[in-house]
């Protein structure tokens, strides 16, 4: 029965929506009509007819018993979280084993660490990469620390990426062919550590969740876990990850990622996030794509430095204001006996200088705006 304003009653709306459901899907209970279906086929498609009764189309479907009520819906979401948590905990156990698989012992008193961060796979600055590779070859560091976000994996990120441009396999192949394999080939005795950053964490969560993008990766890359996908064994790489994947909120995820760090020689910390400088050790972090330096003091180490190092990501990024970033990397020289740490930070602009050797950006290596 309609009211004096010729508005259909609540029951008339419910009956009409059920009619459209049958018309569109028949006896199929796995699919439910959409708002577009009702606009095209409903007797009362105008919102002014049904909205006063139900407020939202989702509630309209609930009243027509075509969608679960709120309690059932919440229960389903909670069950989904617990099922995902079971998968995460299983992967957590595996990840703990990847961190110390290829430790290298060097009894020399003086050790050198090459610290790089935030390459973001195919988005790496080619000039920065050339300088880093030359430095690795000449210096022969005892440890190469890739301090998070070696991969970008924008397919799983919050920035909009046209799905037609997805190339998961191409990104992985680029990292293996242009970064990991050359580093291992030229520094055969070095320990290589990859500290899990927020972008690597994306990959693991999608492995657990079996997303459509990850199914593409698994199908094309012929691997089933992160260790195989990243070819950790092939390149003898330690994957340092202490975070618990069962975090659900952004705040909790950041808190968990802050657990991803490595302490070298009991006197230097490599941490993906700047929170590492609160640990009271000399060290460095990545993540923020620009160089900053903090001075501090502790009774153990005396005056010491903490460096936030520049990124390897090219600065002409299309999805953010990358011109505010800074490229760079760091060499850390450690006296393991006296536990003294000396930092040699290398900024990379259109020039770079490492140990007295100058490098100059070539035209095919992305000349930065405003520089010649």
Secondary structure as GFF3:
##gff-version 3
##sequence-region A 1 372
A	DSSP	alpha_helix	10	25	.	.	.	ID=ss1
A	DSSP	alpha_helix	35	41	.	.	.	ID=ss2
A	DSSP	alpha_helix	47	54	.	.	.	ID=ss3
A	DSSP	alpha_helix	57	63	.	.	.	ID=ss4
A	DSSP	alpha_helix	70	98	.	.	.	ID=ss5
A	DSSP	beta_strand	110	116	.	.	.	ID=ss6
A	DSSP	three_ten_helix	121	123	.	.	.	ID=ss7
A	DSSP	alpha_helix	126	139	.	.	.	ID=ss8
A	DSSP	beta_strand	143	146	.	.	.	ID=ss9
A	DSSP	three_ten_helix	154	156	.	.	.	ID=ss10
A	DSSP	three_ten_helix	163	165	.	.	.	ID=ss11
A	DSSP	alpha_helix	168	175	.	.	.	ID=ss12
A	DSSP	pi_helix	176	180	.	.	.	ID=ss13
A	DSSP	alpha_helix	181	186	.	.	.	ID=ss14
A	DSSP	beta_strand	191	195	.	.	.	ID=ss15
A	DSSP	alpha_helix	198	209	.	.	.	ID=ss16
A	DSSP	alpha_helix	212	221	.	.	.	ID=ss17
A	DSSP	alpha_helix	226	229	.	.	.	ID=ss18
A	DSSP	alpha_helix	232	235	.	.	.	ID=ss19
A	DSSP	beta_strand	237	240	.	.	.	ID=ss20
A	DSSP	alpha_helix	250	257	.	.	.	ID=ss21
A	DSSP	beta_strand	261	264	.	.	.	ID=ss22
A	DSSP	beta_strand	268	271	.	.	.	ID=ss23
A	DSSP	three_ten_helix	274	279	.	.	.	ID=ss24
A	DSSP	beta_strand	282	285	.	.	.	ID=ss25
A	DSSP	beta_strand	292	298	.	.	.	ID=ss26
A	DSSP	beta_strand	302	308	.	.	.	ID=ss27
A	DSSP	three_ten_helix	322	324	.	.	.	ID=ss28
A	DSSP	beta_strand	327	335	.	.	.	ID=ss29
A	DSSP	beta_strand	340	348	.	.	.	ID=ss30
A	DSSP	beta_strand	351	354	.	.	.	ID=ss31
A	DSSP	beta_strand	357	360	.	.	.	ID=ss32
A	DSSP	three_ten_helix	363	365	.	.	.	ID=ss33
###
